[in-house]
Amino acid sequence: MNLSNDRSIVSDLWVSCYKPNPQAKLRLFCFPYAGAGSSMFNSWSTLLMPEIELFLIHLPGRDRRIREPLCLQLSPLVVTLTEALSPWLEKPFAFFGHSMGALIAFEVARQARRQFYVQPSQLFVSGRQPPHIPDPNPELRHLSEAEFFKTTQYHYGVLPEIILQDQELVQLFMTIMRADITMIETYEYRHEAPLDYPICAFGGLQDPSTSEKSLAAWRDQTTAAFKLQMLPGQHFFIQSSRSALVRTLNDELLQLLKVTEE
């Protein structure tokens, strides 16, 4: 469903934009990481330049879709999500994804190329090795509840204290996390031609789950420009180094807009 004619609010099942800007020249779609929804991107709307319109991706089983079944396989999710996003891709756009979100954004970009012959102006990936590089971390989806909790906390960061104090919230988070980890670990990369637009990768200097070397391998997925920026912080450096990260997004996207206008 395309609600783009109602500019007071843009919202449907899969995507929302609560600060619509008809004058914006580019849309930035943000894909959430494992165990979470897209609410963590809400504050970005005040940091992005006015030329950039922020759109949030809403996956089943979390946030406002909490009553829906969680996805356990990536391929059907990508097909459905790409179809749902297609009405919003009629003007220049870019994708940003962190961790699991980087993988989803990458596959949605490839699906949009295959199915609709459209592509982002730029792909931003964060906190995850490229899909053609095997995950060096051990598989987690079959671990016991206690081991799963302990291991995910080590690799992806400790839950906020406000969640840890509520056992129901911890259980909800871990249920979502296990489904997302299952989706990631059962994903099978299929070789295709590299993308022909820029990729910019971000990593945390203290992130135990992703190395600078593995992030650098994203350059193999594009024939265009590639940049890598390492920022202070662990896996959730997108929160601790948020200002620096969004500043780079602004710089990269505004430079693209200048090039297209020349």
Contacts in CASP RR format, 6 or more apart in sequence:
PFRMAT RR
TARGET T0000
AUTHOR 0000-0000-0000
METHOD contacts of the structure
MODEL  1
MNLSNDRSIVSDLWVSCYKPNPQAKLRLFCFPYAGAGSSMFNSWSTLLMP
EIELFLIHLPGRDRRIREPLCLQLSPLVVTLTEALSPWLEKPFAFFGHSM
GALIAFEVARQARRQFYVQPSQLFVSGRQPPHIPDPNPELRHLSEAEFFK
TTQYHYGVLPEIILQDQELVQLFMTIMRADITMIETYEYRHEAPLDYPIC
AFGGLQDPSTSEKSLAAWRDQTTAAFKLQMLPGQHFFIQSSRSALVRTLN
DELLQLLKVTEE
1 12 0 8 1.000
1 13 0 8 1.000
1 87 0 8 1.000
2 12 0 8 1.000
2 87 0 8 1.000
2 88 0 8 1.000
3 9 0 8 1.000
3 10 0 8 1.000
3 11 0 8 1.000
3 12 0 8 1.000
4 10 0 8 1.000
4 87 0 8 1.000
4 88 0 8 1.000
7 20 0 8 1.000
7 22 0 8 1.000
8 20 0 8 1.000
9 18 0 8 1.000
9 20 0 8 1.000
10 16 0 8 1.000
10 17 0 8 1.000
10 18 0 8 1.000
10 20 0 8 1.000
10 55 0 8 1.000
11 17 0 8 1.000
11 18 0 8 1.000
12 84 0 8 1.000
13 58 0 8 1.000
13 65 0 8 1.000
13 84 0 8 1.000
14 57 0 8 1.000
14 58 0 8 1.000
14 81 0 8 1.000
14 84 0 8 1.000
14 85 0 8 1.000
15 29 0 8 1.000
15 55 0 8 1.000
15 56 0 8 1.000
15 57 0 8 1.000
15 58 0 8 1.000
15 84 0 8 1.000
15 85 0 8 1.000
15 88 0 8 1.000
16 38 0 8 1.000
16 55 0 8 1.000
16 56 0 8 1.000
16 58 0 8 1.000
17 27 0 8 1.000
17 53 0 8 1.000
17 54 0 8 1.000
17 55 0 8 1.000
17 56 0 8 1.000
18 45 0 8 1.000
19 45 0 8 1.000
19 53 0 8 1.000
19 54 0 8 1.000
20 53 0 8 1.000
21 50 0 8 1.000
21 53 0 8 1.000
23 50 0 8 1.000
24 50 0 8 1.000
24 51 0 8 1.000
24 52 0 8 1.000
24 53 0 8 1.000
25 51 0 8 1.000
25 52 0 8 1.000
25 91 0 8 1.000
25 92 0 8 1.000
25 257 0 8 1.000
26 51 0 8 1.000
26 52 0 8 1.000
26 53 0 8 1.000
26 91 0 8 1.000
26 92 0 8 1.000
26 93 0 8 1.000
26 94 0 8 1.000
26 121 0 8 1.000
26 253 0 8 1.000
26 256 0 8 1.000
26 257 0 8 1.000
27 52 0 8 1.000
27 53 0 8 1.000
27 54 0 8 1.000
27 55 0 8 1.000
27 88 0 8 1.000
27 91 0 8 1.000
27 92 0 8 1.000
27 93 0 8 1.000
27 94 0 8 1.000
28 48 0 8 1.000
28 52 0 8 1.000
28 53 0 8 1.000
28 54 0 8 1.000
28 55 0 8 1.000
28 93 0 8 1.000
28 94 0 8 1.000
28 95 0 8 1.000
28 96 0 8 1.000
28 249 0 8 1.000
28 253 0 8 1.000
29 55 0 8 1.000
29 56 0 8 1.000
29 57 0 8 1.000
29 85 0 8 1.000
29 88 0 8 1.000
29 93 0 8 1.000
29 94 0 8 1.000
29 95 0 8 1.000
29 96 0 8 1.000
29 105 0 8 1.000
30 38 0 8 1.000
30 41 0 8 1.000
30 44 0 8 1.000
30 54 0 8 1.000
30 55 0 8 1.000
30 56 0 8 1.000
30 57 0 8 1.000
30 96 0 8 1.000
30 97 0 8 1.000
31 38 0 8 1.000
31 57 0 8 1.000
31 95 0 8 1.000
31 96 0 8 1.000
31 97 0 8 1.000
31 98 0 8 1.000
31 100 0 8 1.000
31 101 0 8 1.000
31 102 0 8 1.000
31 104 0 8 1.000
31 105 0 8 1.000
31 108 0 8 1.000
32 38 0 8 1.000
32 40 0 8 1.000
32 41 0 8 1.000
32 57 0 8 1.000
32 59 0 8 1.000
32 62 0 8 1.000
32 97 0 8 1.000
32 98 0 8 1.000
32 100 0 8 1.000
32 101 0 8 1.000
33 97 0 8 1.000
33 98 0 8 1.000
33 99 0 8 1.000
33 100 0 8 1.000
33 101 0 8 1.000
34 99 0 8 1.000
34 100 0 8 1.000
34 101 0 8 1.000
34 156 0 8 1.000
34 176 0 8 1.000
34 177 0 8 1.000
34 180 0 8 1.000
34 181 0 8 1.000
34 184 0 8 1.000
35 62 0 8 1.000
35 100 0 8 1.000
35 173 0 8 1.000
35 176 0 8 1.000
35 177 0 8 1.000
35 180 0 8 1.000
36 62 0 8 1.000
36 176 0 8 1.000
37 58 0 8 1.000
37 59 0 8 1.000
37 62 0 8 1.000
37 63 0 8 1.000
38 56 0 8 1.000
38 57 0 8 1.000
38 58 0 8 1.000
38 59 0 8 1.000
38 63 0 8 1.000
39 56 0 8 1.000
39 63 0 8 1.000
40 238 0 8 1.000
40 239 0 8 1.000
41 54 0 8 1.000
41 56 0 8 1.000
42 56 0 8 1.000
43 242 0 8 1.000
44 54 0 8 1.000
44 242 0 8 1.000
44 246 0 8 1.000
45 54 0 8 1.000
47 242 0 8 1.000
47 243 0 8 1.000
47 246 0 8 1.000
47 247 0 8 1.000
47 250 0 8 1.000
48 54 0 8 1.000
48 246 0 8 1.000
48 249 0 8 1.000
48 250 0 8 1.000
49 250 0 8 1.000
49 253 0 8 1.000
49 254 0 8 1.000
51 253 0 8 1.000
51 254 0 8 1.000
51 257 0 8 1.000
52 249 0 8 1.000
52 250 0 8 1.000
52 253 0 8 1.000
52 254 0 8 1.000
55 88 0 8 1.000
57 81 0 8 1.000
57 85 0 8 1.000
57 104 0 8 1.000
58 64 0 8 1.000
58 65 0 8 1.000
59 65 0 8 1.000
59 71 0 8 1.000
59 77 0 8 1.000
60 68 0 8 1.000
60 69 0 8 1.000
60 70 0 8 1.000
60 71 0 8 1.000
61 67 0 8 1.000
61 68 0 8 1.000
61 69 0 8 1.000
61 70 0 8 1.000
61 176 0 8 1.000
62 70 0 8 1.000
62 176 0 8 1.000
70 175 0 8 1.000
70 176 0 8 1.000
70 179 0 8 1.000
70 180 0 8 1.000
71 77 0 8 1.000
71 179 0 8 1.000
71 183 0 8 1.000
72 179 0 8 1.000
72 182 0 8 1.000
72 183 0 8 1.000
72 186 0 8 1.000
73 183 0 8 1.000
73 186 0 8 1.000
74 103 0 8 1.000
74 104 0 8 1.000
74 107 0 8 1.000
74 183 0 8 1.000
74 184 0 8 1.000
74 186 0 8 1.000
74 187 0 8 1.000
75 187 0 8 1.000
77 104 0 8 1.000
77 183 0 8 1.000
78 104 0 8 1.000
78 107 0 8 1.000
78 108 0 8 1.000
78 111 0 8 1.000
79 111 0 8 1.000
81 104 0 8 1.000
81 108 0 8 1.000
82 108 0 8 1.000
82 111 0 8 1.000
82 112 0 8 1.000
82 115 0 8 1.000
82 116 0 8 1.000
83 115 0 8 1.000
85 108 0 8 1.000
85 112 0 8 1.000
86 112 0 8 1.000
86 115 0 8 1.000
86 116 0 8 1.000
86 118 0 8 1.000
89 112 0 8 1.000
89 116 0 8 1.000
89 118 0 8 1.000
92 121 0 8 1.000
92 256 0 8 1.000
92 257 0 8 1.000
92 260 0 8 1.000
93 120 0 8 1.000
93 121 0 8 1.000
94 120 0 8 1.000
94 121 0 8 1.000
94 122 0 8 1.000
94 123 0 8 1.000
94 124 0 8 1.000
94 253 0 8 1.000
94 256 0 8 1.000
95 105 0 8 1.000
95 106 0 8 1.000
95 108 0 8 1.000
95 109 0 8 1.000
95 120 0 8 1.000
95 122 0 8 1.000
95 123 0 8 1.000
95 124 0 8 1.000
96 105 0 8 1.000
96 124 0 8 1.000
96 125 0 8 1.000
96 126 0 8 1.000
96 249 0 8 1.000
97 104 0 8 1.000
97 105 0 8 1.000
97 124 0 8 1.000
97 125 0 8 1.000
97 126 0 8 1.000
98 126 0 8 1.000
98 127 0 8 1.000
98 128 0 8 1.000
98 238 0 8 1.000
99 126 0 8 1.000
99 127 0 8 1.000
99 128 0 8 1.000
99 156 0 8 1.000
99 209 0 8 1.000
99 235 0 8 1.000
100 128 0 8 1.000
100 180 0 8 1.000
100 183 0 8 1.000
100 184 0 8 1.000
101 128 0 8 1.000
102 125 0 8 1.000
102 126 0 8 1.000
102 127 0 8 1.000
102 128 0 8 1.000
103 128 0 8 1.000
103 131 0 8 1.000
103 184 0 8 1.000
103 187 0 8 1.000
105 123 0 8 1.000
105 124 0 8 1.000
105 125 0 8 1.000
106 123 0 8 1.000
106 125 0 8 1.000
106 130 0 8 1.000
106 131 0 8 1.000
106 221 0 8 1.000
107 131 0 8 1.000
109 119 0 8 1.000
109 120 0 8 1.000
109 123 0 8 1.000
109 195 0 8 1.000
110 192 0 8 1.000
110 195 0 8 1.000
112 118 0 8 1.000
112 119 0 8 1.000
112 120 0 8 1.000
113 119 0 8 1.000
113 195 0 8 1.000
119 195 0 8 1.000
119 196 0 8 1.000
119 197 0 8 1.000
120 197 0 8 1.000
121 197 0 8 1.000
121 253 0 8 1.000
121 256 0 8 1.000
121 260 0 8 1.000
122 197 0 8 1.000
122 198 0 8 1.000
122 199 0 8 1.000
122 200 0 8 1.000
122 252 0 8 1.000
122 253 0 8 1.000
122 256 0 8 1.000
123 195 0 8 1.000
123 197 0 8 1.000
123 198 0 8 1.000
123 199 0 8 1.000
123 200 0 8 1.000
123 222 0 8 1.000
124 199 0 8 1.000
124 200 0 8 1.000
124 201 0 8 1.000
124 202 0 8 1.000
124 249 0 8 1.000
124 252 0 8 1.000
125 199 0 8 1.000
125 200 0 8 1.000
125 201 0 8 1.000
125 202 0 8 1.000
125 218 0 8 1.000
126 201 0 8 1.000
126 202 0 8 1.000
126 203 0 8 1.000
126 238 0 8 1.000
126 245 0 8 1.000
127 201 0 8 1.000
127 202 0 8 1.000
127 203 0 8 1.000
127 204 0 8 1.000
127 207 0 8 1.000
127 209 0 8 1.000
127 210 0 8 1.000
127 215 0 8 1.000
127 235 0 8 1.000
127 237 0 8 1.000
128 210 0 8 1.000
129 135 0 8 1.000
129 136 0 8 1.000
129 210 0 8 1.000
129 211 0 8 1.000
129 214 0 8 1.000
129 215 0 8 1.000
129 217 0 8 1.000
130 214 0 8 1.000
130 215 0 8 1.000
130 217 0 8 1.000
130 218 0 8 1.000
130 220 0 8 1.000
130 221 0 8 1.000
131 187 0 8 1.000
131 189 0 8 1.000
131 221 0 8 1.000
132 189 0 8 1.000
132 191 0 8 1.000
132 217 0 8 1.000
132 220 0 8 1.000
132 221 0 8 1.000
133 214 0 8 1.000
133 217 0 8 1.000
135 184 0 8 1.000
135 185 0 8 1.000
136 214 0 8 1.000
137 155 0 8 1.000
137 209 0 8 1.000
138 151 0 8 1.000
139 185 0 8 1.000
140 148 0 8 1.000
140 151 0 8 1.000
140 152 0 8 1.000
140 155 0 8 1.000
140 181 0 8 1.000
140 185 0 8 1.000
141 148 0 8 1.000
141 178 0 8 1.000
141 181 0 8 1.000
141 182 0 8 1.000
141 185 0 8 1.000
143 151 0 8 1.000
145 174 0 8 1.000
148 174 0 8 1.000
148 177 0 8 1.000
148 178 0 8 1.000
149 170 0 8 1.000
149 174 0 8 1.000
152 174 0 8 1.000
152 177 0 8 1.000
152 181 0 8 1.000
153 159 0 8 1.000
154 208 0 8 1.000
155 208 0 8 1.000
155 209 0 8 1.000
155 235 0 8 1.000
156 209 0 8 1.000
156 235 0 8 1.000
156 236 0 8 1.000
157 234 0 8 1.000
157 235 0 8 1.000
157 236 0 8 1.000
158 164 0 8 1.000
159 170 0 8 1.000
159 173 0 8 1.000
163 169 0 8 1.000
163 170 0 8 1.000
163 173 0 8 1.000
164 170 0 8 1.000
194 220 0 8 1.000
194 221 0 8 1.000
194 222 0 8 1.000
194 223 0 8 1.000
195 221 0 8 1.000
195 222 0 8 1.000
195 223 0 8 1.000
195 224 0 8 1.000
196 222 0 8 1.000
196 223 0 8 1.000
196 224 0 8 1.000
197 222 0 8 1.000
197 224 0 8 1.000
198 222 0 8 1.000
198 224 0 8 1.000
198 225 0 8 1.000
198 226 0 8 1.000
198 227 0 8 1.000
198 252 0 8 1.000
198 256 0 8 1.000
199 218 0 8 1.000
199 219 0 8 1.000
199 221 0 8 1.000
199 222 0 8 1.000
199 224 0 8 1.000
199 225 0 8 1.000
199 226 0 8 1.000
199 227 0 8 1.000
200 226 0 8 1.000
200 227 0 8 1.000
200 228 0 8 1.000
200 229 0 8 1.000
200 248 0 8 1.000
200 252 0 8 1.000
201 215 0 8 1.000
201 216 0 8 1.000
201 218 0 8 1.000
201 226 0 8 1.000
201 227 0 8 1.000
201 228 0 8 1.000
201 229 0 8 1.000
202 215 0 8 1.000
202 228 0 8 1.000
202 229 0 8 1.000
202 230 0 8 1.000
202 231 0 8 1.000
202 237 0 8 1.000
202 238 0 8 1.000
202 245 0 8 1.000
202 248 0 8 1.000
203 210 0 8 1.000
203 212 0 8 1.000
203 215 0 8 1.000
203 228 0 8 1.000
203 229 0 8 1.000
203 230 0 8 1.000
203 231 0 8 1.000
203 237 0 8 1.000
204 210 0 8 1.000
204 230 0 8 1.000
204 231 0 8 1.000
204 232 0 8 1.000
204 233 0 8 1.000
204 234 0 8 1.000
204 235 0 8 1.000
204 237 0 8 1.000
204 241 0 8 1.000
205 230 0 8 1.000
205 231 0 8 1.000
205 232 0 8 1.000
205 233 0 8 1.000
205 237 0 8 1.000
206 232 0 8 1.000
206 233 0 8 1.000
206 234 0 8 1.000
206 237 0 8 1.000
207 233 0 8 1.000
207 234 0 8 1.000
207 235 0 8 1.000
207 237 0 8 1.000
208 234 0 8 1.000
208 235 0 8 1.000
209 235 0 8 1.000
210 235 0 8 1.000
212 228 0 8 1.000
212 230 0 8 1.000
215 228 0 8 1.000
215 230 0 8 1.000
216 228 0 8 1.000
218 226 0 8 1.000
218 228 0 8 1.000
219 226 0 8 1.000
219 228 0 8 1.000
227 252 0 8 1.000
229 245 0 8 1.000
229 248 0 8 1.000
231 237 0 8 1.000
231 241 0 8 1.000
231 244 0 8 1.000
231 245 0 8 1.000
232 240 0 8 1.000
232 241 0 8 1.000
233 240 0 8 1.000
233 241 0 8 1.000
234 240 0 8 1.000
237 245 0 8 1.000
238 245 0 8 1.000
END
